[in-house]
Amino acid sequence: MKLLNNKFPNIFIEKNSLYTKSVDKKTFFDEKTFVNNNIFFREWDPKRSKLAAGLMKGLSQIGLKEGSIVLYLGASHGYTPSFISDIISNNGFMFCVEFSPEVARDLVTICEAKKNMVPILADANHPEIYKELLTEVDIVYQDIAQKNQVQIFLRNCDAYLKKEGFGLLAIKARSIDVTKKPRDIYQQVRSELEKYITIVDYRELEPFEKDHAIFVVKKK
C-alpha cells in the first residue's frame, strides 16, 4: 500500500482513509492496522474524531508536530488523544483532562500504555484546579459539548497556551443552542473568538459529524 503524506507530521492518507504512524505499535479501539516498511500504521476514523474529520475536510493548519506539548480538554475514552499521541511522538507530551470518572477509566488504561500521555480528572471549567500539574503548552485542543464551550476554551488558552501557540476547538452547535441554525452558531463562535485570538482555519464537519465544526486559532 502506498501512503501519501498529508503534509502534517506522522499523518498519512491513502485514497479516502487516514492513518497515523504509531509510536508504540499498539491498537486500542479495534482500528485497522498494517505494517509498511517496518512502520506500524493505525487507521483514524473521521466519524469518531472531529480532528480526523477536519483533516479529511481539508484543514490547512493544525499546529501539531513531533515534540508538541498538548493540553487536551474533554479527552473522553481517549480515541482522538491516542492518535494525537502518535502525531507528537514520544518526544512530545499530552495532558488529558476529563471530568467523568466512569469515562476516565478507559482513558487511564490508554495513558498507562502510552509514554507521552497523562490523565487528569478535573473540570475544564476551572483551569486553576490543575495549574500545579501543567506547564505552558504549544497546543490546546478541546472537544467539550457544553453550552459555554467557547468560554471554557478561551479560559484555558489564556491560562496555559504559549504566545503564538495553536488552539483547536471542536464545536457542537446543538449543545450551545438547539433553537438556532448551526451556521448561525458558528458565526457567533467566530465573532466571540476573534475578540481574543486569531482564527487561522475553520471547517464544518459534515458528512462525518452532523452539526459540528472545528476552529483552528493562534494566540496573539
TORFIVO-759621 format. One line per 3 residues: number of its first residue (from 1); their letters; for each residue x, y, z of N, C-alpha, C, O. Coordinates in nm, 3 decimals. Layout:
BEGIN
NUM = a = X,Y,Z,X,Y,Z,X,Y,Z,X,Y,Z  ...
//
This chain:
BEGIN
1 = mkl = 0.084,-0.120,0.000,0.000,0.000,0.000,0.088,0.125,0.000,0.178,0.138,0.083  0.062,0.216,-0.092,0.139,0.340,-0.099,0.068,0.448,-0.020,-0.047,0.481,-0.047  0.139,0.505,0.077,0.081,0.610,0.159,0.133,0.746,0.115,0.252,0.761,0.085
4 = lnn = 0.044,0.844,0.112,0.082,0.980,0.077,0.084,1.064,0.204,-0.014,1.064,0.280  0.194,1.135,0.228,0.199,1.222,0.345,0.096,1.333,0.332,0.086,1.396,0.227  0.021,1.356,0.437,-0.087,1.454,0.435,-0.038,1.592,0.479,-0.116,1.671,0.532
7 = kfp = 0.090,1.621,0.458,0.160,1.747,0.488,0.169,1.780,0.636,0.220,1.885,0.674  0.119,1.690,0.721,0.134,1.705,0.865,0.219,1.589,0.918,0.208,1.478,0.866  0.301,1.612,1.020,0.389,1.506,1.072,0.311,1.383,1.118,0.213,1.394,1.193
10 = nif = 0.356,1.267,1.072,0.304,1.137,1.118,0.158,1.113,1.085,0.095,1.025,1.144  0.103,1.190,0.992,-0.034,1.170,0.944,-0.027,1.139,0.795,0.040,1.209,0.719  -0.097,1.033,0.754,-0.089,0.988,0.615,-0.228,0.961,0.562,-0.320,0.928,0.637
13 = iek = -0.241,0.975,0.431,-0.370,0.950,0.367,-0.349,0.855,0.250,-0.252,0.867,0.175  -0.440,0.761,0.236,-0.437,0.665,0.126,-0.580,0.651,0.075,-0.667,0.596,0.142  -0.602,0.704,-0.046,-0.737,0.713,-0.101,-0.824,0.795,-0.006,-0.796,0.913,0.014
16 = nsl = -0.927,0.736,0.053,-1.015,0.812,0.142,-0.998,0.771,0.288,-1.087,0.792,0.370  -0.883,0.714,0.320,-0.857,0.670,0.457,-0.742,0.749,0.518,-0.649,0.791,0.448  -0.749,0.769,0.649,-0.650,0.847,0.722,-0.578,0.755,0.820,-0.639,0.668,0.881
19 = ytk = -0.447,0.774,0.834,-0.366,0.689,0.921,-0.267,0.774,1.000,-0.226,0.881,0.956  -0.229,0.723,1.116,-0.113,0.779,1.186,-0.005,0.673,1.197,-0.034,0.553,1.199  0.118,0.719,1.205,0.231,0.629,1.227,0.242,0.608,1.378,0.269,0.702,1.452
22 = svd = 0.221,0.486,1.422,0.214,0.457,1.565,0.351,0.464,1.630,0.450,0.416,1.575  0.356,0.526,1.748,0.482,0.536,1.821,0.508,0.411,1.905,0.622,0.388,1.948  0.406,0.331,1.928,0.423,0.217,2.020,0.373,0.085,1.964,0.377,-0.017,2.033
25 = kkt = 0.324,0.086,1.838,0.280,-0.036,1.771,0.170,-0.109,1.849,0.170,-0.232,1.859  0.076,-0.029,1.904,-0.035,-0.086,1.979,-0.166,-0.036,1.919,-0.172,0.071,1.859  -0.270,-0.117,1.938,-0.404,-0.077,1.896,-0.495,-0.074,2.018,-0.480,-0.156,2.109
28 = ffd = -0.590,0.020,2.020,-0.671,0.040,2.139,-0.821,0.037,2.113,-0.899,0.016,2.206  -0.863,0.057,1.989,-1.005,0.070,1.958,-1.048,-0.020,1.843,-1.140,0.015,1.768  -0.984,-0.134,1.829,-1.015,-0.228,1.721,-1.002,-0.163,1.584,-1.066,-0.207,1.488
31 = ekt = -0.920,-0.059,1.574,-0.898,0.005,1.445,-0.814,-0.084,1.355,-0.738,-0.167,1.403  -0.827,-0.065,1.225,-0.745,-0.138,1.130,-0.600,-0.093,1.143,-0.572,0.025,1.164  -0.509,-0.188,1.130,-0.367,-0.157,1.135,-0.295,-0.232,1.023,-0.346,-0.331,0.970
34 = fvn = -0.179,-0.185,0.987,-0.095,-0.258,0.893,0.049,-0.211,0.909,0.075,-0.105,0.967  0.141,-0.290,0.858,0.282,-0.257,0.865,0.333,-0.234,0.724,0.307,-0.313,0.633  0.407,-0.125,0.704,0.464,-0.092,0.575,0.607,-0.044,0.598,0.629,0.055,0.668
37 = nni = 0.706,-0.114,0.540,0.847,-0.080,0.559,0.884,-0.075,0.708,0.955,0.014,0.754  0.833,-0.173,0.781,0.860,-0.187,0.925,0.800,-0.074,1.008,0.838,-0.056,1.124  0.706,0.001,0.951,0.637,0.107,1.024,0.493,0.064,1.049,0.425,0.017,0.958
40 = ffr = 0.447,0.079,1.172,0.315,0.036,1.214,0.217,0.152,1.198,0.239,0.260,1.253  0.109,0.131,1.122,0.010,0.236,1.097,-0.125,0.198,1.157,-0.164,0.081,1.158  -0.197,0.300,1.208,-0.332,0.283,1.264,-0.430,0.367,1.182,-0.404,0.484,1.153
43 = ewd = -0.544,0.307,1.147,-0.646,0.383,1.074,-0.724,0.472,1.169,-0.764,0.430,1.278  -0.744,0.597,1.128,-0.808,0.701,1.211,-0.942,0.735,1.149,-0.946,0.791,1.039  -1.050,0.702,1.216,-1.185,0.713,1.162,-1.240,0.855,1.179,-1.258,0.900,1.292
46 = pkr = -1.267,0.928,1.069,-1.319,1.064,1.080,-1.462,1.072,1.134,-1.510,1.180,1.166  -1.529,0.958,1.142,-1.663,0.957,1.201,-1.659,0.941,1.353,-1.761,0.949,1.421  -1.537,0.918,1.406,-1.521,0.904,1.551,-1.434,1.014,1.609,-1.414,1.020,1.731
49 = skl = -1.382,1.102,1.525,-1.287,1.203,1.570,-1.309,1.333,1.493,-1.302,1.334,1.370  -1.336,1.443,1.566,-1.356,1.571,1.499,-1.228,1.618,1.430,-1.234,1.680,1.324  -1.114,1.591,1.490,-0.989,1.632,1.428,-0.965,1.556,1.298,-0.925,1.616,1.198
52 = aag = -0.989,1.426,1.299,-0.976,1.348,1.176,-1.074,1.398,1.070,-1.040,1.407,0.952  -1.196,1.431,1.112,-1.296,1.485,1.018,-1.247,1.616,0.959,-1.261,1.640,0.839  -1.189,1.702,1.043,-1.136,1.829,0.995,-1.024,1.809,0.894,-1.016,1.882,0.795
55 = lmk = -0.938,1.711,0.918,-0.831,1.681,0.825,-0.886,1.632,0.691,-0.838,1.671,0.585  -0.988,1.547,0.697,-1.049,1.498,0.575,-1.123,1.609,0.500,-1.142,1.601,0.379  -1.165,1.714,0.573,-1.231,1.828,0.509,-1.131,1.934,0.464,-1.171,2.039,0.412
58 = gls = -1.001,1.908,0.483,-0.900,1.994,0.423,-0.838,2.099,0.512,-0.791,2.200,0.460  -0.834,2.079,0.643,-0.767,2.175,0.729,-0.626,2.204,0.677,-0.551,2.113,0.643  -0.592,2.332,0.672,-0.463,2.373,0.618,-0.355,2.383,0.726,-0.236,2.386,0.695
61 = qig = -0.396,2.387,0.852,-0.303,2.403,0.963,-0.364,2.343,1.089,-0.482,2.364,1.117  -0.283,2.268,1.164,-0.331,2.215,1.292,-0.233,2.243,1.405,-0.267,2.224,1.522  -0.114,2.286,1.373,-0.017,2.321,1.477,0.058,2.204,1.537,0.169,2.220,1.587
64 = lke = -0.001,2.086,1.533,0.059,1.968,1.595,0.181,1.920,1.518,0.181,1.917,1.395  0.285,1.883,1.591,0.407,1.829,1.531,0.479,1.746,1.635,0.443,1.747,1.753  0.581,1.674,1.592,0.660,1.596,1.687,0.720,1.689,1.793,0.777,1.793,1.761
67 = gsi = 0.706,1.648,1.919,0.760,1.727,2.028,0.662,1.827,2.088,0.695,1.892,2.187  0.543,1.842,2.030,0.444,1.936,2.084,0.400,1.896,2.224,0.386,1.778,2.256  0.378,1.998,2.308,0.316,1.978,2.439,0.170,2.019,2.425,0.140,2.131,2.384
70 = vly = 0.079,1.928,2.460,-0.063,1.945,2.431,-0.146,1.939,2.559,-0.122,1.856,2.646  -0.243,2.028,2.569,-0.349,2.019,2.670,-0.476,1.981,2.599,-0.528,2.058,2.518  -0.528,1.861,2.628,-0.648,1.810,2.563,-0.763,1.817,2.663,-0.759,1.752,2.768
73 = lga = -0.865,1.895,2.632,-0.981,1.915,2.719,-1.099,1.835,2.666,-1.141,1.851,2.551  -1.153,1.748,2.751,-1.262,1.661,2.708,-1.209,1.536,2.642,-1.256,1.497,2.535  -1.111,1.471,2.706,-1.040,1.359,2.646,-1.126,1.233,2.632,-1.092,1.144,2.555
76 = shg = -1.236,1.226,2.706,-1.332,1.116,2.696,-1.262,0.980,2.710,-1.178,0.962,2.798  -1.297,0.884,2.623,-1.240,0.749,2.632,-1.098,0.743,2.576,-1.030,0.641,2.590  -1.053,0.851,2.512,-0.915,0.855,2.464,-0.896,0.825,2.317,-0.783,0.804,2.274
79 = ytp = -1.004,0.823,2.238,-0.988,0.787,2.097,-0.898,0.888,2.023,-0.790,0.852,1.976  -0.942,1.013,2.012,-0.861,1.113,1.944,-0.727,1.136,2.015,-0.624,1.147,1.947  -0.724,1.143,2.149,-0.592,1.157,2.215,-0.492,1.050,2.175,-0.373,1.078,2.164
82 = sfi = -0.538,0.928,2.155,-0.444,0.821,2.120,-0.377,0.847,1.986,-0.262,0.808,1.965  -0.447,0.914,1.895,-0.389,0.946,1.765,-0.301,1.071,1.772,-0.199,1.079,1.704  -0.340,1.167,1.854,-0.253,1.283,1.876,-0.122,1.237,1.940,-0.016,1.292,1.910
85 = sdi = -0.129,1.138,2.027,-0.010,1.079,2.086,0.086,1.030,1.977,0.207,1.049,1.987  0.031,0.968,1.874,0.114,0.923,1.761,0.178,1.041,1.689,0.295,1.037,1.653  0.100,1.148,1.668,0.147,1.264,1.593,0.263,1.333,1.664,0.363,1.367,1.601
88 = isn = 0.248,1.354,1.795,0.351,1.429,1.868,0.471,1.342,1.904,0.576,1.393,1.942  0.455,1.211,1.891,0.562,1.113,1.913,0.607,1.115,2.059,0.554,1.190,2.141  0.705,1.033,2.089,0.747,1.018,2.229,0.830,1.134,2.282,0.859,1.139,2.402
91 = ngf = 0.868,1.227,2.195,0.935,1.347,2.246,0.837,1.462,2.269,0.877,1.572,2.305  0.707,1.434,2.248,0.602,1.527,2.285,0.531,1.477,2.410,0.564,1.371,2.463  0.433,1.554,2.458,0.360,1.513,2.578,0.221,1.574,2.576,0.199,1.683,2.523
94 = mfc = 0.125,1.500,2.635,-0.014,1.546,2.636,-0.077,1.528,2.774,-0.073,1.421,2.834  -0.137,1.638,2.822,-0.217,1.637,2.944,-0.363,1.619,2.903,-0.416,1.701,2.828  -0.427,1.512,2.950,-0.563,1.476,2.906,-0.662,1.500,3.019,-0.666,1.424,3.116
97 = vef = -0.742,1.604,3.007,-0.839,1.641,3.110,-0.975,1.581,3.077,-1.028,1.599,2.968  -1.031,1.509,3.173,-1.165,1.451,3.159,-1.238,1.465,3.293,-1.180,1.448,3.400  -1.367,1.498,3.285,-1.446,1.525,3.405,-1.513,1.400,3.462,-1.527,1.387,3.584
100 = spe = -1.556,1.308,3.374,-1.634,1.192,3.418,-1.544,1.079,3.466,-1.462,1.029,3.388  -1.556,1.036,3.591,-1.474,0.924,3.640,-1.500,0.795,3.564,-1.407,0.717,3.542  -1.626,0.771,3.524,-1.659,0.648,3.453,-1.589,0.644,3.317,-1.530,0.543,3.279
103 = var = -1.596,0.754,3.245,-1.532,0.762,3.114,-1.380,0.757,3.127,-1.312,0.696,3.045  -1.330,0.821,3.231,-1.185,0.832,3.250,-1.117,0.697,3.275,-0.996,0.686,3.260  -1.193,0.596,3.312,-1.132,0.464,3.334,-1.066,0.414,3.206,-0.953,0.363,3.209
106 = dlv = -1.135,0.428,3.093,-1.076,0.387,2.965,-0.956,0.473,2.931,-0.854,0.424,2.882  -0.968,0.603,2.957,-0.859,0.696,2.930,-0.734,0.658,3.009,-0.624,0.662,2.955  -0.752,0.623,3.134,-0.639,0.585,3.219,-0.567,0.463,3.162,-0.444,0.456,3.162
109 = tic = -0.644,0.368,3.114,-0.585,0.247,3.055,-0.495,0.282,2.937,-0.385,0.228,2.923  -0.541,0.373,2.852,-0.461,0.414,2.737,-0.337,0.491,2.782,-0.227,0.468,2.730  -0.355,0.580,2.876,-0.241,0.658,2.926,-0.134,0.569,2.989,-0.015,0.597,2.980
112 = eak = -0.177,0.462,3.053,-0.081,0.369,3.113,0.000,0.297,3.006,0.115,0.259,3.029  -0.060,0.277,2.888,0.008,0.208,2.780,0.094,0.301,2.695,0.182,0.257,2.621  0.066,0.431,2.706,0.140,0.530,2.628,0.244,0.599,2.717,0.224,0.614,2.837
115 = knm = 0.355,0.639,2.656,0.460,0.705,2.733,0.443,0.857,2.736,0.508,0.925,2.815  0.357,0.909,2.650,0.351,1.055,2.636,0.214,1.114,2.667,0.181,1.222,2.619  0.135,1.044,2.749,0.003,1.090,2.789,-0.016,1.074,2.939,0.031,0.976,2.998
118 = vpi = -0.085,1.169,3.002,-0.119,1.156,3.143,-0.265,1.201,3.161,-0.304,1.304,3.106  -0.346,1.125,3.238,-0.485,1.166,3.260,-0.495,1.262,3.378,-0.421,1.251,3.475  -0.588,1.356,3.367,-0.618,1.449,3.476,-0.769,1.449,3.494,-0.842,1.491,3.404
121 = lad = -0.817,1.404,3.608,-0.960,1.404,3.638,-0.996,1.540,3.697,-0.966,1.568,3.813  -1.061,1.624,3.615,-1.089,1.761,3.658,-1.195,1.823,3.568,-1.226,1.771,3.460  -1.251,1.935,3.615,-1.350,2.011,3.540,-1.277,2.122,3.465,-1.218,2.211,3.526
124 = anh = -1.282,2.117,3.331,-1.213,2.217,3.249,-1.271,2.357,3.264,-1.210,2.455,3.221  -1.390,2.367,3.325,-1.446,2.498,3.357,-1.358,2.575,3.455,-1.366,2.698,3.464  -1.274,2.502,3.528,-1.192,2.562,3.633,-1.045,2.526,3.610,-0.991,2.441,3.681
127 = pei = -0.980,2.589,3.514,-0.842,2.553,3.482,-0.743,2.574,3.596,-0.634,2.516,3.595  -0.780,2.656,3.692,-0.690,2.677,3.805,-0.672,2.552,3.889,-0.574,2.540,3.963  -0.766,2.457,3.879,-0.760,2.335,3.958,-0.635,2.254,3.924,-0.576,2.192,4.013
130 = yke = -0.595,2.254,3.798,-0.482,2.169,3.758,-0.356,2.249,3.725,-0.267,2.200,3.655  -0.348,2.372,3.775,-0.232,2.455,3.743,-0.102,2.399,3.799,0.005,2.425,3.743  -0.109,2.323,3.909,0.013,2.266,3.967,0.062,2.146,3.886,0.175,2.100,3.906
133 = llt = -0.020,2.095,3.795,0.016,1.975,3.719,0.068,2.006,3.579,0.124,1.919,3.513  0.049,2.130,3.533,0.077,2.165,3.394,0.194,2.262,3.380,0.230,2.335,3.472  0.251,2.259,3.260,0.341,2.364,3.215,0.266,2.444,3.108,0.151,2.413,3.077
136 = evd = 0.330,2.546,3.053,0.274,2.609,2.934,0.272,2.507,2.821,0.358,2.418,2.815  0.175,2.518,2.733,0.163,2.419,2.626,0.168,2.486,2.488,0.142,2.605,2.473  0.202,2.404,2.388,0.205,2.452,2.249,0.068,2.448,2.184,0.038,2.525,2.094
139 = ivy = -0.015,2.355,2.233,-0.146,2.330,2.172,-0.252,2.312,2.280,-0.230,2.240,2.378  -0.366,2.378,2.264,-0.486,2.346,2.343,-0.589,2.290,2.246,-0.629,2.356,2.151  -0.632,2.166,2.273,-0.736,2.102,2.190,-0.857,2.079,2.280,-0.843,2.029,2.392
142 = qdi = -0.975,2.116,2.232,-1.095,2.098,2.314,-1.209,2.036,2.236,-1.239,2.075,2.123  -1.272,1.937,2.299,-1.392,1.874,2.246,-1.487,1.851,2.363,-1.494,1.742,2.419  -1.558,1.956,2.400,-1.649,1.953,2.515,-1.786,2.001,2.471,-1.800,2.114,2.422
145 = aqk = -1.888,1.918,2.486,-2.022,1.952,2.441,-2.101,2.019,2.554,-2.189,1.959,2.615  -2.066,2.145,2.581,-2.137,2.222,2.683,-2.177,2.357,2.624,-2.118,2.403,2.526  -2.276,2.418,2.683,-2.326,2.547,2.633,-2.217,2.652,2.630,-2.210,2.733,2.537
148 = nqv = -2.130,2.651,2.733,-2.025,2.752,2.744,-1.890,2.701,2.693,-1.786,2.738,2.745  -1.893,2.616,2.591,-1.770,2.553,2.542,-1.667,2.655,2.492,-1.546,2.633,2.506  -1.712,2.765,2.435,-1.618,2.867,2.387,-1.548,2.935,2.505,-1.427,2.958,2.501
151 = qif = -1.623,2.965,2.608,-1.564,3.030,2.726,-1.463,2.938,2.795,-1.359,2.984,2.842  -1.494,2.808,2.802,-1.401,2.712,2.862,-1.270,2.711,2.783,-1.162,2.712,2.841  -1.282,2.709,2.652,-1.165,2.706,2.564,-1.078,2.830,2.584,-0.957,2.819,2.603
154 = lrn = -1.139,2.948,2.580,-1.064,3.072,2.594,-0.999,3.084,2.731,-0.888,3.137,2.743  -1.067,3.037,2.832,-1.013,3.042,2.968,-0.886,2.958,2.978,-0.788,3.000,3.040  -0.888,2.841,2.919,-0.772,2.752,2.924,-0.659,2.802,2.834,-0.541,2.788,2.868
157 = cda = -0.694,2.860,2.719,-0.591,2.919,2.634,-0.522,3.034,2.705,-0.400,3.048,2.698  -0.599,3.115,2.773,-0.542,3.228,2.846,-0.449,3.179,2.957,-0.345,3.240,2.983  -0.486,3.069,3.022,-0.408,3.020,3.136,-0.283,2.944,3.094,-0.180,2.954,3.161
160 = ylk = -0.289,2.867,2.983,-0.181,2.771,2.956,-0.117,2.778,2.818,-0.006,2.726,2.800  -0.183,2.840,2.720,-0.130,2.837,2.585,-0.019,2.941,2.567,-0.036,3.057,2.603  0.094,2.897,2.512,0.206,2.988,2.486,0.166,3.093,2.382,0.076,3.070,2.301
163 = keg = 0.232,3.205,2.385,0.216,3.304,2.279,0.257,3.240,2.147,0.359,3.173,2.140  0.178,3.262,2.044,0.197,3.202,1.912,0.160,3.053,1.910,0.178,2.986,1.809  0.109,3.002,2.022,0.063,2.864,2.025,-0.070,2.848,1.954,-0.141,2.946,1.929
166 = fgl = -0.104,2.722,1.920,-0.226,2.693,1.845,-0.334,2.635,1.934,-0.306,2.562,2.030  -0.458,2.667,1.902,-0.572,2.606,1.967,-0.663,2.542,1.863,-0.679,2.595,1.753  -0.722,2.428,1.898,-0.817,2.361,1.810,-0.945,2.339,1.890,-0.945,2.271,1.992
169 = lai = -1.052,2.398,1.842,-1.180,2.395,1.913,-1.286,2.326,1.829,-1.327,2.377,1.724  -1.331,2.210,1.877,-1.441,2.138,1.813,-1.572,2.191,1.870,-1.592,2.189,1.992  -1.659,2.239,1.784,-1.786,2.299,1.826,-1.903,2.205,1.796,-1.919,2.159,1.683
172 = kar = -1.983,2.178,1.898,-2.109,2.107,1.879,-2.221,2.210,1.889,-2.256,2.255,1.998  -2.277,2.249,1.774,-2.371,2.360,1.768,-2.493,2.338,1.857,-2.538,2.430,1.925  -2.547,2.216,1.856,-2.670,2.190,1.930,-2.651,2.198,2.081,-2.747,2.217,2.155
175 = sid = -2.529,2.185,2.126,-2.503,2.198,2.271,-2.502,2.344,2.315,-2.521,2.374,2.433  -2.480,2.435,2.220,-2.481,2.578,2.253,-2.623,2.632,2.249,-2.664,2.703,2.341  -2.699,2.600,2.143,-2.837,2.648,2.132,-2.911,2.563,2.029,-2.883,2.570,1.909
178 = vtk = -3.005,2.482,2.076,-3.079,2.392,1.984,-3.179,2.467,1.899,-3.231,2.412,1.801  -3.209,2.594,1.934,-3.311,2.669,1.859,-3.254,2.742,1.739,-3.329,2.790,1.654  -3.121,2.751,1.729,-3.058,2.826,1.620,-3.000,2.732,1.516,-2.967,2.617,1.545
181 = kpr = -2.989,2.781,1.394,-2.924,2.704,1.289,-2.775,2.691,1.320,-2.713,2.787,1.368  -2.716,2.575,1.293,-2.573,2.558,1.319,-2.485,2.666,1.257,-2.390,2.712,1.320  -2.516,2.708,1.135,-2.435,2.812,1.069,-2.437,2.942,1.150,-2.336,3.012,1.157
184 = diy = -2.551,2.974,1.209,-2.560,3.094,1.292,-2.476,3.079,1.418,-2.414,3.175,1.465  -2.474,2.958,1.474,-2.391,2.931,1.591,-2.244,2.946,1.555,-2.168,3.006,1.631  -2.203,2.893,1.441,-2.062,2.902,1.401,-2.020,3.048,1.385,-1.908,3.085,1.421
187 = qqv = -2.109,3.131,1.330,-2.077,3.273,1.314,-2.066,3.342,1.450,-1.982,3.428,1.471  -2.153,3.302,1.540,-2.149,3.354,1.677,-2.017,3.319,1.744,-1.954,3.402,1.810  -1.975,3.193,1.727,-1.849,3.147,1.784,-1.732,3.223,1.723,-1.641,3.266,1.794
190 = rse = -1.734,3.241,1.591,-1.628,3.315,1.523,-1.614,3.456,1.581,-1.504,3.502,1.610  -1.727,3.523,1.597,-1.724,3.660,1.649,-1.668,3.665,1.790,-1.595,3.758,1.826  -1.701,3.566,1.870,-1.652,3.564,2.008,-1.502,3.534,2.013,-1.428,3.597,2.089
193 = lek = -1.458,3.439,1.932,-1.315,3.405,1.930,-1.230,3.521,1.882,-1.124,3.548,1.938  -1.277,3.591,1.780,-1.197,3.697,1.718,-1.169,3.813,1.811,-1.079,3.893,1.784  -1.244,3.824,1.919,-1.217,3.930,2.017,-1.086,3.906,2.092,-1.024,4.000,2.142
196 = yit = -1.044,3.778,2.099,-0.932,3.742,2.186,-0.817,3.669,2.116,-0.706,3.665,2.169  -0.844,3.613,2.000,-0.747,3.520,1.942,-0.761,3.521,1.789,-0.867,3.556,1.738  -0.657,3.483,1.717,-0.659,3.487,1.571,-0.708,3.354,1.513,-0.653,3.249,1.546
199 = ivd = -0.808,3.358,1.429,-0.858,3.237,1.362,-0.775,3.214,1.235,-0.764,3.303,1.151  -0.718,3.094,1.224,-0.635,3.064,1.106,-0.701,2.963,1.012,-0.661,2.952,0.896  -0.800,2.890,1.061,-0.873,2.797,0.973,-1.003,2.756,1.040,-1.021,2.772,1.161
202 = yre = -1.093,2.704,0.958,-1.226,2.665,1.006,-1.285,2.568,0.904,-1.274,2.588,0.783  -1.347,2.462,0.957,-1.413,2.366,0.868,-1.541,2.315,0.935,-1.542,2.283,1.053  -1.650,2.308,0.857,-1.769,2.236,0.902,-1.746,2.089,0.873,-1.683,2.055,0.773
205 = lep = -1.798,2.001,0.959,-1.753,1.863,0.959,-1.849,1.761,0.896,-1.821,1.642,0.896  -1.960,1.807,0.843,-2.046,1.713,0.769,-1.974,1.667,0.643,-1.902,1.748,0.584  -1.989,1.544,0.598,-2.086,1.443,0.644,-2.035,1.356,0.759,-2.105,1.263,0.801
208 = fek = -1.916,1.384,0.809,-1.859,1.297,0.914,-1.926,1.321,1.050,-1.952,1.226,1.124  -1.952,1.448,1.082,-2.013,1.485,1.211,-2.123,1.587,1.183,-2.094,1.697,1.134  -2.246,1.553,1.214,-2.359,1.644,1.191,-2.358,1.758,1.293,-2.339,1.735,1.412
211 = dha = -2.379,1.879,1.245,-2.389,1.999,1.329,-2.263,2.024,1.412,-2.270,2.072,1.525  -2.148,1.992,1.354,-2.020,2.016,1.419,-1.929,2.097,1.325,-1.940,2.089,1.203  -1.839,2.174,1.386,-1.736,2.246,1.312,-1.610,2.245,1.396,-1.614,2.216,1.516
214 = ifv = -1.496,2.278,1.333,-1.371,2.288,1.407,-1.303,2.420,1.368,-1.294,2.455,1.250  -1.256,2.491,1.470,-1.182,2.615,1.450,-1.036,2.590,1.489,-1.008,2.522,1.588  -0.944,2.644,1.409,-0.802,2.644,1.444,-0.764,2.789,1.468,-0.788,2.875,1.383
217 = vkk = -0.704,2.815,1.583,-0.671,2.953,1.621,-0.524,2.963,1.662,-0.458,2.862,1.687  -0.476,3.085,1.669,-0.338,3.109,1.714,-0.339,3.224,1.813,-0.402,3.327,1.791  -0.269,3.204,1.924,-0.267,3.304,2.030,-0.182,3.424,1.990,-0.069,3.408,1.944
220 = k = -0.237,3.541,2.009,-0.167,3.664,1.972,-0.048,3.690,2.067,0.022,3.790,2.051
//
